[in-house]
Amino acid sequence: MAVEWIGFLLAMAVIVIGANYNLTLSLLGGSIILGTFTLAPIEIVNQFYVTITTPNTIFLIFALGMIPMIGGILKVSGRLEDIINNLRIGKRPFLGSTPAFIGLLPIPGGALFSAPLIDKAGEGLPGHIKAGINVWFRHIIYFIYPISYALIVASEATELPIFNIVLFQVPFFLFTIILGYVFLLRKADGKMEYDSEIDIHALIPPMAVLLIAPVVWAGLDYGIGIRPRLENLFVLIAVALSFLLAIYLIKDSRKTIMKKAAEEMEPWNFMVLILALYFFFNVFQSSGVGEMIADLAVPGTALLVGFGFLLGFGTGRIMLPSMIIAPVYLSTVGSFSLFAFQAMYTAIFAGYIITPVHPCISISLEYYEGNMAKFLKLMLPMLAISVGTAAVLYVLFG
């Protein structure tokens, strides 16, 4: 038993520390270390084979490889900017929606992409408030957007249907918008000024690219249904349609734009990361460590909220903590309730949204010349209220 614990703690150390440098390599290293201490060598090989041959995993890997390409194509072709320039809404809604739209797709440096737009619209606001707006509203969309990496992986790990999660978290998402308004947007006065007339024809096509995947996915999932463990086929179909529409909307130099988008987004890195993540998940489930942790009788709130926050803060990720916590909780309780999911996800999100490991924070503070201490003082009350609310709901109803 002591050997297994040593292997688990060593694997966690490698993953958490290595996540700051290369998450894929740290996951592979952690998986091998955990397997070495808990499994026979042939079983480690078998778990890798299972990972690369499971249809549901393969569907997801290819789908999540296309998502960054969609974002890259919209960015390089100028279509994402078309959305922002033609959203004729009030100043406060603009400040909140601009980073949210860019957050719909995983664009590396996306916080830097929305930063000048927030800077222009939020003229007169202190730097730490602009940074808070950019970070908060860019990421709260992850509570309900069904084709975000974070939500897809967390759904898989907890064995909960993703659209059940999305519908359940809509009220909580609205709650985070209210918090963002009270703490961040309330001080933004005045009206937006635009340099040109609204162009509806430029707005609708890229909006369709962003919306077609979740709409098609929901329609297939609820309208047709599919055999369990093959449901990610619908994810692949929906994302592929969005990808093809993004390509179709390229006006000229299609080959050049796609090449530049691929060079910027490096979608193969996302695909290998998901493969490494599922390899770790499979090794973890086979290792028996989940049952060992369950025997410690760690209270559900401490596991979901306490460990969730610490792992979110330590790794600067949402996917990885979900993959670690979910199997342990399942070993203890047997199934995830939606309240339990929300408590875990919110706690991980809270750690992720303030850790220095998270590049969006450093990028935003640097751009606006904001103060880190003032930024944390601004964000911590919102996070405490969010996590506290989710924890109380879990204790009462979970």
RODREN-599021 format. One line per 8 residues: number of its first residue (from 1); their letters; for each residue x negated, y negated, z of C-alpha. Coordinates in Angstrom, 1 decimal. Example, Ala and Ser with C-alpha at 12.3 -4.5 7.8 and 13.67 -1.06 7.14 Angstrom:
RODREN-599021
1> as> -12.3 4.5 7.8 ~ -13.7 1.1 7.1
This chain:
RODREN-599021
1> mavewigf> 0.0 0.0 0.0 ~ -2.8 -2.4 0.8 ~ -4.4 -1.8 -2.6 ~ -1.2 -2.8 -4.4 ~ -0.9 -6.0 -2.3 ~ -4.5 -6.9 -3.2 ~ -3.8 -6.3 -6.9 ~ -0.7 -8.4 -6.8
9> llamaviv> -2.3 -11.4 -4.9 ~ -5.3 -11.2 -7.2 ~ -3.1 -11.2 -10.3 ~ -1.1 -14.1 -9.0 ~ -4.3 -16.1 -8.3 ~ -5.5 -15.5 -11.8 ~ -2.2 -16.5 -13.4 ~ -1.6 -19.6 -11.3
17> iganynlt> -5.1 -20.9 -11.6 ~ -5.5 -19.9 -15.2 ~ -2.2 -21.5 -16.2 ~ -4.0 -24.8 -15.9 ~ -6.3 -23.8 -18.7 ~ -4.8 -21.1 -20.9 ~ -1.5 -19.5 -19.8 ~ -1.5 -16.8 -22.4
25> lsllggsi> -5.0 -15.5 -21.4 ~ -4.2 -15.8 -17.7 ~ -1.0 -13.8 -18.2 ~ -2.8 -11.1 -20.0 ~ -5.6 -11.0 -17.4 ~ -3.0 -11.0 -14.5 ~ -1.1 -8.2 -16.2 ~ -4.2 -6.0 -16.6
33> ilgtftla> -5.3 -6.7 -13.0 ~ -1.9 -5.9 -11.6 ~ -1.6 -2.7 -13.7 ~ -5.1 -1.6 -12.7 ~ -4.2 -1.7 -9.0 ~ -0.8 -0.2 -9.3 ~ -0.5 1.9 -12.5 ~ -2.4 4.6 -14.3
41> pieivnqf> -4.4 3.3 -17.3 ~ -2.1 5.2 -19.8 ~ 0.9 3.5 -18.2 ~ -0.6 0.0 -18.8 ~ -1.1 0.9 -22.5 ~ 2.5 2.3 -22.5 ~ 3.9 -1.0 -21.1 ~ 2.1 -2.9 -23.8
49> yvtittpn> 3.5 -0.6 -26.4 ~ 7.0 -1.0 -25.0 ~ 6.6 -4.8 -25.2 ~ 5.6 -4.9 -28.8 ~ 8.2 -2.4 -30.0 ~ 11.3 -3.5 -28.1 ~ 13.6 -5.0 -30.8 ~ 15.1 -7.6 -28.4
57> tiflifal> 11.7 -8.9 -27.5 ~ 10.6 -9.0 -31.2 ~ 13.7 -11.0 -32.1 ~ 13.0 -13.5 -29.4 ~ 9.3 -13.8 -30.3 ~ 10.1 -14.8 -33.9 ~ 13.0 -17.1 -32.8 ~ 10.8 -18.9 -30.4
65> gmipmigg> 8.1 -19.2 -33.0 ~ 10.5 -21.0 -35.3 ~ 11.7 -23.5 -32.7 ~ 8.5 -25.6 -32.6 ~ 8.4 -25.6 -36.4 ~ 11.8 -27.1 -36.5 ~ 10.6 -29.9 -34.1 ~ 7.4 -30.3 -36.1
73> ilkvsgrl> 9.3 -30.7 -39.4 ~ 11.7 -33.2 -38.0 ~ 8.9 -35.2 -36.5 ~ 6.5 -35.1 -39.5 ~ 9.3 -35.9 -42.0 ~ 10.5 -38.8 -40.0 ~ 14.0 -37.2 -39.4 ~ 13.6 -37.3 -35.6
81> ediinnlr> 13.0 -41.1 -35.8 ~ 16.1 -41.4 -38.0 ~ 18.2 -40.1 -35.1 ~ 16.7 -42.5 -32.6 ~ 16.9 -45.6 -34.9 ~ 20.6 -44.9 -35.7 ~ 21.9 -44.1 -32.3 ~ 23.8 -47.4 -31.8
89> igkrpflg> 24.7 -47.1 -28.1 ~ 24.2 -49.2 -25.1 ~ 20.8 -49.9 -23.5 ~ 21.2 -47.6 -20.6 ~ 22.6 -44.7 -22.7 ~ 19.8 -45.3 -25.2 ~ 17.1 -45.1 -22.4 ~ 18.6 -41.8 -21.2
97> stpafigl> 19.4 -40.2 -24.5 ~ 16.2 -41.0 -26.4 ~ 13.9 -38.7 -24.3 ~ 16.7 -36.1 -24.1 ~ 16.9 -35.8 -27.9 ~ 13.2 -35.4 -28.2 ~ 13.3 -32.9 -25.4 ~ 15.7 -30.7 -27.4
105> lpipggal> 12.7 -29.3 -29.2 ~ 9.3 -28.4 -27.7 ~ 7.1 -31.0 -29.3 ~ 3.6 -31.1 -27.8 ~ 3.1 -34.7 -26.6 ~ 6.8 -35.3 -26.9 ~ 6.7 -37.6 -23.9 ~ 4.2 -39.8 -25.8
113> fsaplidk> 6.5 -39.8 -28.8 ~ 9.4 -41.2 -26.8 ~ 7.2 -43.5 -24.7 ~ 7.1 -46.5 -27.0 ~ 10.9 -46.4 -27.6 ~ 11.5 -46.4 -23.8 ~ 8.9 -49.2 -23.5 ~ 10.7 -51.3 -26.0
121> ageglpgh> 14.3 -50.7 -24.7 ~ 13.2 -51.0 -21.0 ~ 11.3 -54.2 -21.4 ~ 10.9 -55.8 -17.9 ~ 11.1 -52.6 -16.0 ~ 8.1 -51.5 -13.8 ~ 5.8 -48.9 -15.3 ~ 6.7 -46.2 -12.7
129> ikaginvw> 10.4 -46.6 -13.5 ~ 9.8 -46.3 -17.3 ~ 7.7 -43.1 -16.6 ~ 10.5 -41.8 -14.4 ~ 13.1 -42.3 -17.2 ~ 10.9 -40.7 -19.8 ~ 10.1 -37.6 -17.6 ~ 13.6 -37.1 -16.0
137> frhiiyfi> 15.8 -37.5 -19.0 ~ 13.4 -35.6 -21.2 ~ 13.7 -32.5 -19.0 ~ 17.1 -32.3 -17.4 ~ 18.5 -31.2 -20.8 ~ 16.9 -27.8 -20.0 ~ 19.7 -27.1 -17.6 ~ 22.2 -26.7 -20.4
145> ypisyali> 20.4 -26.5 -23.8 ~ 20.6 -22.8 -24.8 ~ 17.6 -22.7 -27.2 ~ 15.1 -24.1 -24.8 ~ 12.3 -21.7 -23.9 ~ 12.9 -22.2 -20.2 ~ 16.6 -21.3 -20.2 ~ 16.2 -18.3 -22.6
153> vaseatel> 13.5 -16.7 -20.6 ~ 15.2 -17.3 -17.2 ~ 18.4 -15.8 -18.6 ~ 16.5 -12.7 -19.8 ~ 14.7 -12.3 -16.5 ~ 17.9 -12.6 -14.4 ~ 20.0 -10.5 -16.7 ~ 22.7 -13.2 -17.0
161> pifnivlf> 24.4 -14.2 -20.3 ~ 22.9 -17.5 -21.3 ~ 26.2 -19.2 -22.3 ~ 27.6 -18.2 -18.9 ~ 24.7 -20.1 -17.4 ~ 25.1 -23.1 -19.7 ~ 28.8 -23.5 -18.9 ~ 28.2 -23.0 -15.2
169> qvpfflft> 25.5 -25.6 -15.1 ~ 27.3 -28.3 -17.0 ~ 28.7 -30.0 -13.8 ~ 25.2 -29.8 -12.2 ~ 23.7 -31.3 -15.4 ~ 26.2 -34.2 -15.2 ~ 25.2 -34.6 -11.5 ~ 21.5 -35.0 -12.6
177> iilgyvfl> 22.6 -37.7 -15.1 ~ 24.4 -39.6 -12.3 ~ 21.2 -39.3 -10.2 ~ 19.2 -40.6 -13.1 ~ 21.5 -43.5 -13.5 ~ 21.5 -44.5 -9.8 ~ 17.8 -44.2 -9.3 ~ 16.4 -45.1 -12.7
185> lrkadgkm> 18.8 -46.7 -15.2 ~ 20.8 -49.0 -13.0 ~ 18.1 -51.7 -13.1 ~ 18.0 -51.8 -16.9 ~ 20.0 -54.9 -17.9 ~ 20.6 -56.5 -21.3 ~ 21.5 -55.2 -24.7 ~ 19.7 -53.3 -27.4
193> eydseidi> 18.4 -55.2 -30.5 ~ 18.0 -53.4 -33.8 ~ 16.0 -54.5 -36.9 ~ 18.4 -52.9 -39.4 ~ 22.0 -51.8 -40.0 ~ 23.1 -48.4 -38.9 ~ 22.6 -45.6 -41.5 ~ 25.1 -42.8 -40.8
201> halippma> 23.7 -40.8 -43.8 ~ 20.3 -40.8 -42.1 ~ 21.7 -39.8 -38.7 ~ 24.0 -36.8 -39.5 ~ 21.6 -34.4 -41.3 ~ 18.9 -34.2 -38.5 ~ 21.6 -34.1 -35.9 ~ 23.0 -31.1 -37.7
209> vlliapvv> 19.6 -29.4 -37.5 ~ 19.5 -29.8 -33.7 ~ 23.1 -28.7 -33.2 ~ 23.6 -25.8 -35.6 ~ 21.5 -23.3 -33.7 ~ 23.4 -23.4 -30.4 ~ 26.8 -23.7 -32.2 ~ 26.1 -20.7 -34.4
217> wagldygi> 24.6 -18.7 -31.6 ~ 27.6 -19.3 -29.4 ~ 30.0 -18.4 -32.2 ~ 28.2 -15.1 -32.9 ~ 27.8 -14.2 -29.3 ~ 31.4 -14.8 -28.3 ~ 33.1 -14.0 -31.7 ~ 31.3 -10.8 -32.6
225> girprlen> 29.4 -9.5 -29.6 ~ 26.6 -6.9 -30.0 ~ 25.1 -3.9 -28.3 ~ 23.2 -4.8 -25.1 ~ 19.5 -5.3 -25.5 ~ 20.0 -6.5 -29.1 ~ 21.6 -9.8 -28.3 ~ 18.5 -11.8 -29.3
233> lfvliava> 19.3 -10.9 -32.9 ~ 21.9 -13.7 -32.7 ~ 19.3 -16.1 -31.3 ~ 17.0 -15.3 -34.3 ~ 19.9 -15.7 -36.8 ~ 21.0 -19.1 -35.3 ~ 17.5 -20.5 -35.1 ~ 16.6 -19.3 -38.6
241> lsfllaiy> 19.6 -21.2 -40.0 ~ 18.4 -24.4 -38.2 ~ 14.9 -23.8 -39.5 ~ 16.1 -23.4 -43.1 ~ 18.3 -26.5 -42.9 ~ 15.3 -28.5 -41.6 ~ 13.2 -27.3 -44.6 ~ 16.1 -28.1 -47.0
249> likdsrkt> 16.3 -31.7 -45.7 ~ 12.6 -32.4 -46.6 ~ 12.9 -34.9 -49.4 ~ 9.5 -34.4 -51.0 ~ 6.1 -32.9 -50.4 ~ 7.8 -29.9 -48.7 ~ 4.6 -27.8 -48.7 ~ 2.5 -30.6 -47.2
257> imkkaaee> 5.0 -31.4 -44.5 ~ 5.4 -27.8 -43.5 ~ 1.6 -27.3 -43.4 ~ 1.2 -30.4 -41.2 ~ 4.0 -29.4 -38.9 ~ 2.4 -25.9 -38.5 ~ -1.0 -27.5 -37.8 ~ 0.5 -29.8 -35.2
265> mepwnfmv> 2.8 -27.3 -33.5 ~ 0.8 -24.1 -33.8 ~ 3.8 -21.9 -33.5 ~ 1.7 -18.7 -33.3 ~ 0.6 -19.9 -29.9 ~ 4.2 -19.9 -28.7 ~ 4.8 -16.4 -30.1 ~ 1.7 -14.9 -28.4
273> lilalyff> 2.6 -16.6 -25.1 ~ 6.1 -15.0 -25.1 ~ 4.5 -11.6 -25.9 ~ 2.1 -12.0 -22.9 ~ 4.9 -13.2 -20.7 ~ 7.0 -10.1 -21.4 ~ 4.0 -7.8 -21.1 ~ 3.5 -9.2 -17.6
281> fnvfqssg> 7.2 -8.8 -16.8 ~ 7.1 -5.1 -17.9 ~ 4.0 -4.3 -15.9 ~ 5.5 -6.1 -12.9 ~ 8.7 -4.1 -13.1 ~ 6.8 -0.8 -13.4 ~ 4.3 -1.6 -10.6 ~ 6.6 -1.3 -7.7
289> vgemiadl> 5.5 -4.6 -6.3 ~ 9.1 -6.0 -6.5 ~ 10.3 -3.3 -4.1 ~ 7.3 -3.9 -1.8 ~ 8.3 -7.6 -1.6 ~ 11.9 -6.7 -1.1 ~ 10.9 -4.6 1.9 ~ 9.6 -7.7 3.5
297> avpgtall> 13.2 -8.9 3.7 ~ 12.4 -12.4 2.6 ~ 15.6 -14.5 2.9 ~ 17.2 -15.3 -0.4 ~ 17.0 -19.1 0.1 ~ 13.3 -18.9 0.9 ~ 12.6 -16.7 -2.2 ~ 14.7 -18.7 -4.7
305> vgfgfllg> 14.1 -22.2 -3.4 ~ 10.8 -22.1 -1.5 ~ 8.8 -19.8 -3.8 ~ 10.6 -21.3 -6.8 ~ 9.4 -24.8 -6.0 ~ 5.8 -23.6 -5.1 ~ 5.5 -21.6 -8.3 ~ 6.9 -24.5 -10.4
313> fgtgriml> 4.5 -26.9 -8.8 ~ 1.5 -24.5 -9.0 ~ 1.9 -23.4 -12.6 ~ 3.5 -26.4 -14.2 ~ 5.9 -24.1 -15.9 ~ 9.5 -22.9 -15.7 ~ 9.3 -19.6 -17.6 ~ 6.6 -18.0 -15.6
321> psmiiapv> 8.1 -18.5 -12.1 ~ 11.4 -17.2 -13.3 ~ 9.7 -14.0 -14.5 ~ 8.0 -13.5 -11.1 ~ 11.0 -14.4 -8.8 ~ 13.8 -12.7 -10.7 ~ 12.7 -9.1 -10.5 ~ 11.9 -9.5 -6.8
329> ylstvgsf> 15.4 -10.9 -6.1 ~ 17.0 -8.2 -8.2 ~ 15.1 -5.5 -6.2 ~ 16.4 -7.1 -3.0 ~ 20.0 -8.0 -3.9 ~ 20.8 -6.0 -7.0 ~ 22.2 -8.7 -9.2 ~ 22.0 -12.5 -9.7
337> slfafqam> 25.0 -14.7 -9.1 ~ 25.2 -17.9 -11.1 ~ 24.8 -19.9 -7.8 ~ 21.6 -17.9 -7.1 ~ 20.3 -18.7 -10.6 ~ 21.1 -22.4 -10.2 ~ 19.2 -22.5 -6.9 ~ 16.2 -20.8 -8.3
345> ytaifagy> 16.1 -22.8 -11.6 ~ 16.6 -26.1 -9.8 ~ 13.8 -25.4 -7.3 ~ 11.4 -24.4 -10.1 ~ 12.4 -27.5 -12.1 ~ 11.7 -29.7 -9.1 ~ 8.2 -28.4 -8.7 ~ 7.6 -28.6 -12.5
353> iitpvhpc> 8.8 -32.2 -12.7 ~ 6.3 -33.6 -10.3 ~ 3.2 -31.4 -10.5 ~ 0.0 -33.1 -11.9 ~ -0.4 -30.0 -14.0 ~ 2.6 -31.2 -16.1 ~ 1.1 -33.3 -18.9 ~ 4.3 -35.3 -19.5
361> isisleyy> 3.7 -37.0 -16.2 ~ 0.2 -38.1 -16.7 ~ 1.0 -39.1 -20.3 ~ 3.9 -41.3 -19.2 ~ 2.1 -42.9 -16.3 ~ -1.0 -43.6 -18.5 ~ 1.1 -45.2 -21.2 ~ 3.1 -47.5 -18.9
369> egnmakfl> 0.2 -48.1 -16.6 ~ 2.4 -46.8 -13.8 ~ 1.4 -45.9 -10.2 ~ 1.5 -42.3 -9.2 ~ 2.5 -43.0 -5.6 ~ 5.4 -45.2 -6.7 ~ 6.4 -42.6 -9.3 ~ 6.6 -39.8 -6.6
377> klmlpmla> 8.5 -42.1 -4.2 ~ 11.0 -42.7 -7.0 ~ 11.4 -39.1 -8.1 ~ 11.3 -37.2 -4.7 ~ 14.7 -38.4 -3.5 ~ 16.4 -37.2 -6.7 ~ 14.6 -33.9 -6.5 ~ 15.4 -33.4 -2.8
385> isvgtaav> 19.1 -34.2 -3.5 ~ 19.2 -31.8 -6.5 ~ 17.5 -28.9 -4.8 ~ 19.4 -29.5 -1.5 ~ 22.7 -29.4 -3.4 ~ 21.9 -26.3 -5.3 ~ 20.6 -24.6 -2.1 ~ 23.8 -25.4 -0.2
393> lyvlfg> 26.0 -24.2 -3.0 ~ 24.0 -20.9 -3.0 ~ 24.3 -20.5 0.8 ~ 28.0 -21.2 0.7 ~ 29.1 -19.3 -2.4 ~ 26.1 -17.3 -3.7
